[in-house]
Amino acid sequence: MRSHRQWIKFAAAAISAVFLGVAATPGAAAEKVTVFAAASLKNALDAANAAWAKDGGKEAVASYAASSALAKQIEGGAPADIFISADLDWMDYLAKNSLIKVDGRSNLLGNRIVLVAAKDHAKPVEIKKGFDLAALLGDGKLAMGEVKSVPAGKYGKAALEALGVWPSVEAKVAGAESVRAALALVSRGEAPYGIVYQTDATADTGVAVVGTFPADSHPPIIYPIAILSESQNPDTTAYLEFLKSEKAAHFFTEQGFTILK
């Protein structure tokens, strides 16, 4: 009889295989590099993966979600080769559980957090100490990633606390499962304002940036990348090096990311 953890691992593998559209067999897994990546990376990473396939004939498939959700899936045994987190905390979480290869980890990208509004109603907001975000929201909600788990939500809360604004808006926060889900709330007009990454605002024509949070109001936004301990794919290292190369850099900078060296 399988142990409880074996059953969890089996279920996670099956779910991930269906989600990614690949067969849950050793042969299929070896043919593609499987990437678990923060939701905010979707546009840039999809473009980079297409270039990787065109350049070397290899294929990478990506599963996007909040870094917290992906880290928990990896912990549960979901099969993947690469993890790209939107913050250091969730990568450190996997490292403490020996789920990443220490020598296969590095810091890949940087980002910024911004205040967005629906494009048709966007007006500039001066983001400074004590700015009256509560008045701007009125009876509406502030869309953010979940502040206890989603990196964009954690960065946003830290910035609002540093600016002395958090107590006045805490009850108005609509916590979303990922930064892209928060972005969608604003784009669809379900929330008047949202805090997202600059790169997400670039990816959605339905919103506009109305203000940028000062870099010193929150911890540095760092996207680490690592090879997972259980990866046996021979193409994983080459794929990681491709993402860190000049060939891939412009896919990220075009979306507003900064390259970390």
Secondary structure as a PSIPRED ss2 file (coil, helix, strand):
# PSIPRED VFORMAT (PSIPRED V4.0)

   1 M C   1.000  0.000  0.000
   2 R C   1.000  0.000  0.000
   3 S C   1.000  0.000  0.000
   4 H H   0.000  1.000  0.000
   5 R H   0.000  1.000  0.000
   6 Q H   0.000  1.000  0.000
   7 W H   0.000  1.000  0.000
   8 I H   0.000  1.000  0.000
   9 K H   0.000  1.000  0.000
  10 F H   0.000  1.000  0.000
  11 A H   0.000  1.000  0.000
  12 A H   0.000  1.000  0.000
  13 A H   0.000  1.000  0.000
  14 A H   0.000  1.000  0.000
  15 I H   0.000  1.000  0.000
  16 S H   0.000  1.000  0.000
  17 A H   0.000  1.000  0.000
  18 V H   0.000  1.000  0.000
  19 F H   0.000  1.000  0.000
  20 L H   0.000  1.000  0.000
  21 G C   1.000  0.000  0.000
  22 V C   1.000  0.000  0.000
  23 A C   1.000  0.000  0.000
  24 A C   1.000  0.000  0.000
  25 T C   1.000  0.000  0.000
  26 P H   0.000  1.000  0.000
  27 G H   0.000  1.000  0.000
  28 A H   0.000  1.000  0.000
  29 A H   0.000  1.000  0.000
  30 A H   0.000  1.000  0.000
  31 E H   0.000  1.000  0.000
  32 K E   0.000  0.000  1.000
  33 V E   0.000  0.000  1.000
  34 T E   0.000  0.000  1.000
  35 V E   0.000  0.000  1.000
  36 F E   0.000  0.000  1.000
  37 A E   0.000  0.000  1.000
  38 A E   0.000  0.000  1.000
  39 A H   0.000  1.000  0.000
  40 S H   0.000  1.000  0.000
  41 L H   0.000  1.000  0.000
  42 K H   0.000  1.000  0.000
  43 N H   0.000  1.000  0.000
  44 A H   0.000  1.000  0.000
  45 L H   0.000  1.000  0.000
  46 D H   0.000  1.000  0.000
  47 A H   0.000  1.000  0.000
  48 A H   0.000  1.000  0.000
  49 N H   0.000  1.000  0.000
  50 A H   0.000  1.000  0.000
  51 A H   0.000  1.000  0.000
  52 W H   0.000  1.000  0.000
  53 A H   0.000  1.000  0.000
  54 K H   0.000  1.000  0.000
  55 D H   0.000  1.000  0.000
  56 G H   0.000  1.000  0.000
  57 G C   1.000  0.000  0.000
  58 K C   1.000  0.000  0.000
  59 E E   0.000  0.000  1.000
  60 A E   0.000  0.000  1.000
  61 V E   0.000  0.000  1.000
  62 A E   0.000  0.000  1.000
  63 S E   0.000  0.000  1.000
  64 Y E   0.000  0.000  1.000
  65 A E   0.000  0.000  1.000
  66 A C   1.000  0.000  0.000
  67 S H   0.000  1.000  0.000
  68 S H   0.000  1.000  0.000
  69 A H   0.000  1.000  0.000
  70 L H   0.000  1.000  0.000
  71 A H   0.000  1.000  0.000
  72 K H   0.000  1.000  0.000
  73 Q H   0.000  1.000  0.000
  74 I H   0.000  1.000  0.000
  75 E H   0.000  1.000  0.000
  76 G C   1.000  0.000  0.000
  77 G C   1.000  0.000  0.000
  78 A C   1.000  0.000  0.000
  79 P C   1.000  0.000  0.000
  80 A C   1.000  0.000  0.000
  81 D C   1.000  0.000  0.000
  82 I E   0.000  0.000  1.000
  83 F E   0.000  0.000  1.000
  84 I E   0.000  0.000  1.000
  85 S C   1.000  0.000  0.000
  86 A C   1.000  0.000  0.000
  87 D C   1.000  0.000  0.000
  88 L H   0.000  1.000  0.000
  89 D H   0.000  1.000  0.000
  90 W H   0.000  1.000  0.000
  91 M H   0.000  1.000  0.000
  92 D H   0.000  1.000  0.000
  93 Y H   0.000  1.000  0.000
  94 L H   0.000  1.000  0.000
  95 A H   0.000  1.000  0.000
  96 K H   0.000  1.000  0.000
  97 N C   1.000  0.000  0.000
  98 S C   1.000  0.000  0.000
  99 L C   1.000  0.000  0.000
 100 I E   0.000  0.000  1.000
 101 K E   0.000  0.000  1.000
 102 V E   0.000  0.000  1.000
 103 D E   0.000  0.000  1.000
 104 G E   0.000  0.000  1.000
 105 R E   0.000  0.000  1.000
 106 S E   0.000  0.000  1.000
 107 N E   0.000  0.000  1.000
 108 L E   0.000  0.000  1.000
 109 L E   0.000  0.000  1.000
 110 G E   0.000  0.000  1.000
 111 N C   1.000  0.000  0.000
 112 R C   1.000  0.000  0.000
 113 I E   0.000  0.000  1.000
 114 V E   0.000  0.000  1.000
 115 L E   0.000  0.000  1.000
 116 V E   0.000  0.000  1.000
 117 A E   0.000  0.000  1.000
 118 A E   0.000  0.000  1.000
 119 K H   0.000  1.000  0.000
 120 D H   0.000  1.000  0.000
 121 H H   0.000  1.000  0.000
 122 A C   1.000  0.000  0.000
 123 K C   1.000  0.000  0.000
 124 P C   1.000  0.000  0.000
 125 V C   1.000  0.000  0.000
 126 E C   1.000  0.000  0.000
 127 I C   1.000  0.000  0.000
 128 K C   1.000  0.000  0.000
 129 K C   1.000  0.000  0.000
 130 G C   1.000  0.000  0.000
 131 F C   1.000  0.000  0.000
 132 D C   1.000  0.000  0.000
 133 L H   0.000  1.000  0.000
 134 A H   0.000  1.000  0.000
 135 A H   0.000  1.000  0.000
 136 L H   0.000  1.000  0.000
 137 L H   0.000  1.000  0.000
 138 G C   1.000  0.000  0.000
 139 D C   1.000  0.000  0.000
 140 G C   1.000  0.000  0.000
 141 K C   1.000  0.000  0.000
 142 L E   0.000  0.000  1.000
 143 A E   0.000  0.000  1.000
 144 M E   0.000  0.000  1.000
 145 G E   0.000  0.000  1.000
 146 E C   1.000  0.000  0.000
 147 V C   1.000  0.000  0.000
 148 K C   1.000  0.000  0.000
 149 S C   1.000  0.000  0.000
 150 V C   1.000  0.000  0.000
 151 P H   0.000  1.000  0.000
 152 A H   0.000  1.000  0.000
 153 G H   0.000  1.000  0.000
 154 K H   0.000  1.000  0.000
 155 Y H   0.000  1.000  0.000
 156 G H   0.000  1.000  0.000
 157 K H   0.000  1.000  0.000
 158 A H   0.000  1.000  0.000
 159 A H   0.000  1.000  0.000
 160 L H   0.000  1.000  0.000
 161 E H   0.000  1.000  0.000
 162 A H   0.000  1.000  0.000
 163 L C   1.000  0.000  0.000
 164 G C   1.000  0.000  0.000
 165 V C   1.000  0.000  0.000
 166 W H   0.000  1.000  0.000
 167 P H   0.000  1.000  0.000
 168 S H   0.000  1.000  0.000
 169 V H   0.000  1.000  0.000
 170 E H   0.000  1.000  0.000
 171 A H   0.000  1.000  0.000
 172 K H   0.000  1.000  0.000
 173 V E   0.000  0.000  1.000
 174 A E   0.000  0.000  1.000
 175 G E   0.000  0.000  1.000
 176 A E   0.000  0.000  1.000
 177 E C   1.000  0.000  0.000
 178 S C   1.000  0.000  0.000
 179 V H   0.000  1.000  0.000
 180 R H   0.000  1.000  0.000
 181 A H   0.000  1.000  0.000
 182 A H   0.000  1.000  0.000
 183 L H   0.000  1.000  0.000
 184 A H   0.000  1.000  0.000
 185 L H   0.000  1.000  0.000
 186 V H   0.000  1.000  0.000
 187 S H   0.000  1.000  0.000
 188 R C   1.000  0.000  0.000
 189 G C   1.000  0.000  0.000
 190 E C   1.000  0.000  0.000
 191 A C   1.000  0.000  0.000
 192 P C   1.000  0.000  0.000
 193 Y E   0.000  0.000  1.000
 194 G E   0.000  0.000  1.000
 195 I E   0.000  0.000  1.000
 196 V E   0.000  0.000  1.000
 197 Y E   0.000  0.000  1.000
 198 Q H   0.000  1.000  0.000
 199 T H   0.000  1.000  0.000
 200 D H   0.000  1.000  0.000
 201 A H   0.000  1.000  0.000
 202 T H   0.000  1.000  0.000
 203 A H   0.000  1.000  0.000
 204 D C   1.000  0.000  0.000
 205 T C   1.000  0.000  0.000
 206 G C   1.000  0.000  0.000
 207 V E   0.000  0.000  1.000
 208 A E   0.000  0.000  1.000
 209 V E   0.000  0.000  1.000
 210 V E   0.000  0.000  1.000
 211 G E   0.000  0.000  1.000
 212 T E   0.000  0.000  1.000
 213 F C   1.000  0.000  0.000
 214 P C   1.000  0.000  0.000
 215 A H   0.000  1.000  0.000
 216 D H   0.000  1.000  0.000
 217 S H   0.000  1.000  0.000
 218 H C   1.000  0.000  0.000
 219 P C   1.000  0.000  0.000
 220 P C   1.000  0.000  0.000
 221 I C   1.000  0.000  0.000
 222 I E   0.000  0.000  1.000
 223 Y E   0.000  0.000  1.000
 224 P E   0.000  0.000  1.000
 225 I E   0.000  0.000  1.000
 226 A E   0.000  0.000  1.000
 227 I E   0.000  0.000  1.000
 228 L E   0.000  0.000  1.000
 229 S C   1.000  0.000  0.000
 230 E C   1.000  0.000  0.000
 231 S C   1.000  0.000  0.000
 232 Q C   1.000  0.000  0.000
 233 N C   1.000  0.000  0.000
 234 P C   1.000  0.000  0.000
 235 D C   1.000  0.000  0.000
 236 T H   0.000  1.000  0.000
 237 T H   0.000  1.000  0.000
 238 A H   0.000  1.000  0.000
 239 Y H   0.000  1.000  0.000
 240 L H   0.000  1.000  0.000
 241 E H   0.000  1.000  0.000
 242 F H   0.000  1.000  0.000
 243 L H   0.000  1.000  0.000
 244 K C   1.000  0.000  0.000
 245 S C   1.000  0.000  0.000
 246 E H   0.000  1.000  0.000
 247 K H   0.000  1.000  0.000
 248 A H   0.000  1.000  0.000
 249 A H   0.000  1.000  0.000
 250 H H   0.000  1.000  0.000
 251 F H   0.000  1.000  0.000
 252 F H   0.000  1.000  0.000
 253 T H   0.000  1.000  0.000
 254 E C   1.000  0.000  0.000
 255 Q C   1.000  0.000  0.000
 256 G C   1.000  0.000  0.000
 257 F C   1.000  0.000  0.000
 258 T E   0.000  0.000  1.000
 259 I E   0.000  0.000  1.000
 260 L C   1.000  0.000  0.000
 261 K C   1.000  0.000  0.000
